[in-house]
Amino acid sequence: MIGMKSVPARGCARGLAVGVLVAACVVDVVLYAGSDGASVLPTASPTWQTLAVVLVGLAAVLWPAGRRPEWLTPQVRTAVPALVSALLTAASLLVRGPVVFGPGEILLLLTLLFIAVRQCPPRWAVVCGVLDAGALLALPVRGDVTFSSDLLGLEMIGLVLVGLVAGLAGYLRSLDYRRAVAVSETRRDERLAIAADLHDFVAHHVTGILVQTQMARMMAAGRPQELDPGLSQELDPVLAGIERAATEALASMRRTVGVLRHTGPETERHRPVGDLAGITELVENFTAPGQQVTLHHDPAVSDGLPHEIQAAAFRVAQEALTNIRRHAADATHVELRLHADDARLVVTVVDDGRGGTQLPLAAHGGGFGLVGLKERVTAVGGELCTGQREGGGWEVRAVFPRRKS
């Protein structure tokens, strides 16, 4: 219950803070609209000057995170309003005319200082933080360059506010860093545990399958007189296929264990392979007695697609063919199509199976393959659709963008 209440409470607090900020900015525009201060620009009034600073600052603070363009980085958001405010202050000194400022501009600069210290990259956090703090501390000198106790008092208050806000932001940034390190360590421990299980258990059983298959082939080759010649010719390709599949499974597990045990630049070297070129070999190795697998490869499908798109397409084909073995072993015809146009790549796998299978129940899987596959397809901006076909059979269809989104 505490966790459920914390989310609405956080949203209310954020909404209250935004309301206070907007109200303070309205005060800047409304209460100071009738100010008699001199105009910095011949055709402008202090109202428009204040409005420009307020609008730039509000846009930087309140622009929705999901709709920000790529160029609107935290550095830009925190530096540009500070520069606008500082330029207005400098202009007021040049013309020796007072230009008003109010609580809205103060709160905006403090908010931007908070964002700069907490969200900007380390070096930019210092630069943008100094700009925001400098613009804030320069506000009292607008139109009054003479030293006085009032000016000194305002600067002292500004320094206290800058120190409090920067200190709070720095503290929260340190908490974010500690949390990220803790999450990273937890994930690393989980990866190592999974890698150990793959190496110690799964690889052990697959190695047993490989060894027993090799022994079966050796026994069949060593005693041909005890086997029917026709049966021997049919049995050896089946055993060879099992041996090849076990070898590929071991190689794939080694690569997966390498990915789980390594992070950073070394991960690229251990990344499991899989691209459009590998789909042809995948189809050739899938063919089983009594099944016909057809691959339609559109010439418009280019091998120059991003690796993430190719790997996801390969996994769609691999998972679809694996599911046919698990759930539709009675399928006599399987068709895999690769089609492309100017904007997208379409991978379709269809079969005419009726749901018959000879695999034991423990080998059917728990439905996690399609869940993980949908996550992989969605991660690169694609869409995955699966379902029964009219007249029987199953269809898996994935649509990918030609460029990673």
C-alpha positions as CSV (number, residue, x, y, z in Angstrom):
1,M,0.0,0.0,0.0
2,I,2.9,2.4,0.7
3,G,4.3,1.8,-2.7
4,M,0.9,2.4,-4.4
5,K,0.4,5.6,-2.5
6,S,3.9,7.0,-3.2
7,V,3.3,7.3,-7.0
8,P,0.2,9.5,-6.7
9,A,1.9,11.5,-3.9
10,R,4.9,12.1,-6.1
11,G,2.7,13.1,-9.0
12,C,0.8,15.6,-6.7
13,A,4.1,17.1,-5.5
14,R,5.3,17.5,-9.0
15,G,2.0,19.1,-10.1
16,L,2.2,21.5,-7.1
17,A,5.7,22.5,-8.0
18,V,4.7,23.2,-11.6
19,G,1.7,25.2,-10.4
20,V,3.9,27.3,-8.1
21,L,6.4,27.9,-10.9
22,V,3.8,28.9,-13.4
23,A,2.1,31.2,-10.9
24,A,5.4,32.9,-10.1
25,C,5.9,33.5,-13.9
26,V,2.5,35.0,-14.2
27,V,3.4,37.3,-11.4
28,D,6.4,38.4,-13.3
29,V,4.3,39.3,-16.4
30,V,1.2,40.7,-14.7
31,L,2.5,42.6,-11.7
32,Y,5.4,44.1,-13.6
33,A,3.5,44.9,-16.7
34,G,2.9,48.4,-15.5
35,S,6.5,49.1,-14.5
36,D,7.9,52.4,-15.5
37,G,11.4,51.1,-16.1
38,A,13.2,52.2,-19.1
39,S,13.1,50.0,-22.2
40,V,16.2,48.2,-23.3
41,L,15.1,48.2,-26.9
42,P,13.6,51.2,-28.6
43,T,10.5,49.3,-29.7
44,A,10.2,47.0,-26.7
45,S,8.9,47.4,-23.2
46,P,9.9,45.7,-20.0
47,T,6.8,43.5,-20.2
48,W,8.0,41.9,-23.4
49,Q,11.5,41.5,-22.1
50,T,10.3,39.7,-19.0
51,L,7.9,37.7,-21.1
52,A,10.6,36.5,-23.4
53,V,12.8,35.2,-20.6
54,V,9.8,33.6,-18.8
55,L,8.7,31.8,-22.0
56,V,12.1,30.5,-22.8
57,G,12.6,29.2,-19.3
58,L,9.1,27.6,-19.1
59,A,9.7,25.9,-22.4
60,A,13.0,24.5,-21.1
61,V,11.5,23.2,-17.9
62,L,8.0,22.1,-18.9
63,W,8.6,20.6,-22.4
64,P,7.3,17.0,-22.1
65,A,10.2,14.5,-22.0
66,G,8.5,12.2,-24.5
67,R,8.2,14.9,-27.1
68,R,11.6,16.6,-26.9
69,P,13.6,16.7,-30.1
70,E,17.0,15.2,-30.0
71,W,18.8,18.5,-30.0
72,L,17.0,19.6,-26.8
73,T,19.5,18.1,-24.5
74,P,19.8,19.0,-20.8
75,Q,22.7,21.2,-21.7
76,V,20.7,23.2,-24.1
77,R,17.7,23.4,-21.8
78,T,19.7,24.8,-18.9
79,A,22.2,27.0,-20.8
80,V,20.0,28.9,-23.3
81,P,17.5,30.4,-20.7
82,A,20.5,31.4,-18.5
83,L,22.2,33.1,-21.5
84,V,18.9,35.0,-22.4
85,S,18.6,36.2,-18.8
86,A,22.3,37.2,-18.6
87,L,22.0,39.1,-22.0
88,L,19.0,41.0,-20.7
89,T,20.9,41.9,-17.5
90,A,23.9,43.1,-19.6
91,A,21.6,45.1,-21.9
92,S,20.1,46.9,-18.9
93,L,23.6,47.9,-17.7
94,L,24.5,49.2,-21.1
95,V,21.5,51.5,-21.4
96,R,21.6,52.4,-17.7
97,G,17.9,51.7,-17.3
98,P,16.2,49.5,-14.8
99,V,14.7,46.2,-16.0
100,V,12.5,44.4,-13.6
101,F,12.8,40.8,-12.5
102,G,10.4,38.8,-10.3
103,P,9.9,35.5,-8.5
104,G,9.2,33.7,-11.7
105,E,12.6,34.3,-13.3
106,I,14.3,33.5,-10.0
107,L,12.5,30.1,-9.6
108,L,13.1,29.3,-13.3
109,L,16.9,29.8,-12.9
110,L,16.9,27.8,-9.7
111,T,15.0,25.0,-11.4
112,L,17.4,25.0,-14.3
113,L,20.4,25.0,-11.9
114,F,18.9,21.9,-10.3
115,I,18.4,20.2,-13.7
116,A,21.9,21.1,-14.7
117,V,23.6,19.7,-11.6
118,R,21.5,16.5,-11.6
119,Q,21.0,15.6,-15.2
120,C,23.8,17.1,-17.4
121,P,26.9,15.1,-18.1
122,P,29.7,15.8,-15.5
123,R,31.6,18.4,-17.4
124,W,28.5,20.1,-18.7
125,A,27.0,20.1,-15.3
126,V,29.7,22.4,-14.1
127,V,29.4,24.7,-17.1
128,C,25.6,24.9,-17.2
129,G,25.4,25.2,-13.4
130,V,27.8,28.2,-13.4
131,L,25.8,29.8,-16.1
132,D,22.5,29.4,-14.2
133,A,24.0,30.5,-10.9
134,G,25.7,33.5,-12.6
135,A,22.5,34.6,-14.3
136,L,20.7,34.4,-11.0
137,L,23.3,36.3,-9.0
138,A,23.4,39.0,-11.7
139,L,19.6,39.8,-11.4
140,P,20.0,42.3,-8.6
141,V,22.3,44.5,-10.6
142,R,19.8,45.3,-13.3
143,G,19.6,49.0,-13.5
144,D,21.6,49.5,-10.2
145,V,25.3,49.2,-10.4
146,T,26.0,51.1,-7.3
147,F,27.3,49.2,-4.2
148,S,24.8,49.2,-1.4
149,S,23.8,47.1,1.6
150,D,20.6,46.1,-0.2
151,L,22.5,44.8,-3.2
152,L,24.9,43.0,-0.9
153,G,22.0,41.4,1.0
154,L,20.3,40.3,-2.2
155,E,23.6,38.7,-3.4
156,M,24.0,36.9,-0.1
157,I,20.5,35.5,-0.3
158,G,21.2,34.4,-3.9
159,L,24.4,32.6,-2.8
160,V,22.4,30.8,-0.1
161,L,19.7,29.7,-2.6
162,V,22.3,28.6,-5.2
163,G,24.2,26.6,-2.5
164,L,21.0,24.9,-1.2
165,V,19.7,24.0,-4.7
166,A,23.1,22.8,-6.0
167,G,23.7,20.8,-2.9
168,L,20.4,19.1,-3.1
169,A,20.8,18.3,-6.8
170,G,24.3,17.0,-6.2
171,Y,23.1,14.8,-3.3
172,L,20.3,13.4,-5.5
173,R,22.7,12.8,-8.3
174,S,25.0,10.8,-6.0
175,L,21.9,8.7,-5.0
176,D,21.2,8.1,-8.6
177,Y,24.7,7.0,-9.2
178,R,24.7,4.6,-6.2
179,R,21.4,3.2,-7.4
180,A,22.7,2.7,-10.9
181,V,25.8,0.9,-9.5
182,A,23.7,-1.3,-7.3
183,V,21.4,-2.3,-10.2
184,S,24.4,-2.9,-12.4
185,E,26.0,-5.2,-9.8
186,T,22.8,-7.0,-9.2
187,R,22.3,-7.6,-12.9
188,R,25.9,-8.8,-13.3
189,D,25.4,-11.3,-10.5
190,E,22.3,-12.6,-12.1
191,R,24.0,-12.9,-15.5
192,L,26.9,-14.8,-13.9
193,A,24.4,-17.1,-12.2
194,I,22.6,-17.7,-15.5
195,A,25.9,-18.3,-17.3
196,A,26.9,-20.8,-14.7
197,D,23.6,-22.7,-15.1
198,L,24.0,-22.7,-18.9
199,H,27.6,-24.0,-18.7
200,D,27.1,-26.5,-15.9
201,F,23.7,-28.0,-16.7
202,V,22.4,-27.2,-20.2
203,A,25.7,-27.5,-22.0
204,H,26.3,-30.8,-20.1
205,H,23.1,-32.3,-21.4
206,V,23.6,-31.1,-25.0
207,T,27.2,-32.5,-24.9
208,G,25.7,-35.8,-23.8
209,I,23.3,-35.7,-26.8
210,L,26.2,-34.9,-29.2
211,V,28.4,-37.7,-27.8
212,Q,25.6,-40.3,-27.9
213,T,24.7,-39.3,-31.5
214,Q,28.3,-39.6,-32.6
215,M,28.5,-43.1,-31.0
216,A,25.3,-44.1,-32.7
217,R,26.8,-43.1,-36.1
218,M,30.0,-44.9,-35.4
219,M,28.1,-48.1,-34.4
220,A,25.9,-47.9,-37.5
221,A,29.0,-47.4,-39.7
222,G,30.9,-50.2,-37.9
223,R,28.2,-52.9,-38.2
224,P,26.6,-52.4,-41.6
225,Q,25.8,-56.1,-41.9
226,E,23.4,-55.9,-38.9
227,L,21.3,-53.1,-40.4
228,D,19.1,-53.1,-43.4
229,P,20.9,-51.1,-46.1
230,G,17.8,-48.9,-46.8
231,L,17.4,-48.2,-43.1
232,S,21.1,-47.3,-42.7
233,Q,20.8,-44.8,-45.6
234,E,17.8,-43.1,-44.0
235,L,19.2,-43.2,-40.4
236,D,22.6,-41.6,-41.0
237,P,21.2,-38.3,-42.3
238,V,18.9,-38.1,-39.3
239,L,21.8,-38.7,-36.9
240,A,24.0,-36.3,-38.8
241,G,21.3,-33.6,-38.4
242,I,21.1,-34.3,-34.6
243,E,24.9,-34.1,-34.4
244,R,25.0,-30.8,-36.3
245,A,22.1,-29.3,-34.3
246,A,23.9,-30.3,-31.0
247,T,27.1,-28.8,-32.2
248,E,25.4,-25.5,-33.2
249,A,23.6,-25.4,-29.8
250,L,26.9,-25.8,-28.0
251,A,28.5,-23.0,-30.1
252,S,25.4,-20.7,-29.5
253,M,25.6,-21.4,-25.7
254,R,29.3,-20.6,-25.6
255,R,28.6,-17.2,-27.3
256,T,25.6,-16.6,-24.9
257,V,27.8,-17.4,-21.9
258,G,30.4,-15.0,-23.3
259,V,27.8,-12.2,-23.5
260,L,26.6,-12.9,-20.0
261,R,30.1,-12.9,-18.5
262,H,31.4,-9.8,-20.3
263,T,30.2,-6.2,-20.5
264,G,31.4,-3.2,-22.4
265,P,33.4,-3.4,-25.6
266,E,34.1,-7.1,-25.1
267,T,30.4,-7.9,-25.4
268,E,30.5,-7.1,-29.2
269,R,33.1,-9.9,-29.7
270,H,30.9,-12.4,-27.9
271,R,27.6,-11.3,-29.4
272,P,25.5,-14.2,-30.8
273,V,25.5,-14.2,-34.6
274,G,22.4,-14.0,-36.7
275,D,21.6,-12.1,-39.9
276,L,19.6,-12.5,-43.1
277,A,22.3,-14.5,-44.7
278,G,22.0,-17.1,-41.9
279,I,18.3,-17.7,-42.6
280,T,19.2,-19.7,-45.7
281,E,21.3,-22.1,-43.7
282,L,18.7,-22.1,-41.0
283,V,16.1,-23.3,-43.5
284,E,18.4,-26.0,-44.9
285,N,19.2,-27.4,-41.5
286,F,15.5,-27.4,-40.5
287,T,14.3,-29.7,-43.2
288,A,13.1,-33.0,-41.7
289,P,11.8,-36.2,-43.4
290,G,8.3,-35.7,-44.7
291,Q,8.5,-31.9,-44.6
292,Q,9.1,-29.4,-47.4
293,V,10.5,-26.0,-46.4
294,T,10.5,-23.2,-49.1
295,L,12.3,-20.0,-48.8
296,H,11.2,-17.0,-50.8
297,H,13.9,-14.3,-50.7
298,D,12.9,-11.0,-52.3
299,P,15.9,-9.6,-54.2
300,A,14.9,-6.2,-52.7
301,V,16.0,-7.5,-49.3
302,S,19.5,-6.0,-48.8
303,D,22.2,-7.4,-46.6
304,G,23.1,-3.8,-45.7
305,L,20.3,-3.5,-43.2
306,P,21.3,-2.5,-39.6
307,H,22.6,-5.5,-37.6
308,E,19.8,-5.1,-35.0
309,I,17.1,-5.5,-37.7
310,Q,18.9,-8.5,-39.3
311,A,19.4,-10.2,-35.9
312,A,15.7,-9.7,-35.0
313,A,14.6,-11.0,-38.4
314,F,16.8,-14.1,-37.9
315,R,15.3,-14.7,-34.5
316,V,11.8,-14.5,-35.9
317,A,12.6,-17.2,-38.4
318,Q,14.4,-19.3,-35.9
319,E,11.7,-19.1,-33.3
320,A,8.9,-19.8,-35.8
321,L,10.7,-22.9,-37.2
322,T,11.4,-24.1,-33.6
323,N,7.8,-23.7,-32.7
324,I,6.8,-25.8,-35.7
325,R,9.0,-28.6,-34.5
326,R,7.5,-28.3,-31.0
327,H,3.8,-27.8,-31.8
328,A,3.2,-28.8,-35.4
329,A,5.5,-31.7,-36.2
330,D,2.8,-33.0,-38.6
331,A,3.3,-30.0,-40.9
332,T,4.2,-31.2,-44.4
333,H,4.9,-27.7,-45.9
334,V,6.6,-24.7,-44.4
335,E,7.0,-21.5,-46.2
336,L,9.3,-18.6,-45.2
337,R,9.1,-15.3,-47.0
338,L,11.5,-12.3,-46.9
339,H,9.9,-9.2,-48.5
340,A,11.1,-5.6,-48.5
341,D,10.0,-2.3,-49.8
342,D,11.3,1.3,-49.4
343,A,10.3,1.6,-45.8
344,R,10.0,-1.9,-44.2
345,L,11.2,-5.5,-44.1
346,V,8.5,-8.2,-43.7
347,V,9.3,-11.7,-42.5
348,T,6.5,-14.3,-42.7
349,V,6.6,-18.0,-41.7
350,V,3.5,-20.2,-42.4
351,D,2.8,-23.9,-42.1
352,D,0.0,-26.3,-42.7
353,G,0.3,-28.2,-39.4
354,R,-2.7,-29.3,-37.4
355,G,-1.0,-29.2,-34.0
356,G,0.4,-32.7,-33.9
357,T,3.7,-33.2,-32.2
358,Q,5.9,-36.0,-31.1
359,L,7.9,-34.1,-28.5
360,P,7.5,-34.8,-24.8
361,L,5.5,-32.3,-22.8
362,A,8.6,-31.0,-21.0
363,A,10.0,-29.9,-24.4
364,H,7.0,-27.9,-25.5
365,G,8.1,-24.7,-23.8
366,G,6.1,-22.3,-21.6
367,G,5.2,-19.6,-24.2
368,F,8.1,-17.4,-23.2
369,G,9.7,-17.7,-26.7
370,L,7.0,-15.6,-28.4
371,V,7.0,-13.1,-25.4
372,G,10.7,-12.6,-25.8
373,L,10.4,-12.4,-29.5
374,K,7.8,-9.7,-29.4
375,E,10.0,-7.7,-27.0
376,R,12.9,-8.1,-29.4
377,V,10.8,-7.0,-32.4
378,T,9.3,-4.1,-30.6
379,A,12.7,-2.9,-29.4
380,V,13.7,-2.1,-32.9
381,G,10.5,-0.5,-33.8
382,G,8.8,-3.5,-35.5
383,E,5.5,-5.3,-35.0
384,L,4.8,-9.0,-34.5
385,C,1.6,-10.8,-35.3
386,T,0.9,-14.5,-34.8
387,G,-2.2,-16.6,-35.2
388,Q,-4.0,-19.4,-37.0
389,R,-4.6,-19.3,-40.7
390,E,-7.8,-19.9,-42.5
391,G,-8.0,-23.5,-43.5
392,G,-5.5,-24.7,-40.9
393,G,-1.9,-24.0,-40.0
394,W,-0.1,-21.1,-38.3
395,E,1.4,-17.8,-39.4
396,V,4.1,-15.7,-37.8
397,R,4.5,-12.2,-39.4
398,A,7.0,-9.6,-38.3
399,V,7.3,-6.1,-39.9
400,F,10.5,-4.2,-39.3
401,P,11.5,-0.6,-40.3
402,R,14.4,-0.5,-42.8
403,R,16.2,1.7,-40.3
404,K,16.4,1.2,-36.5
405,S,14.0,3.6,-34.8
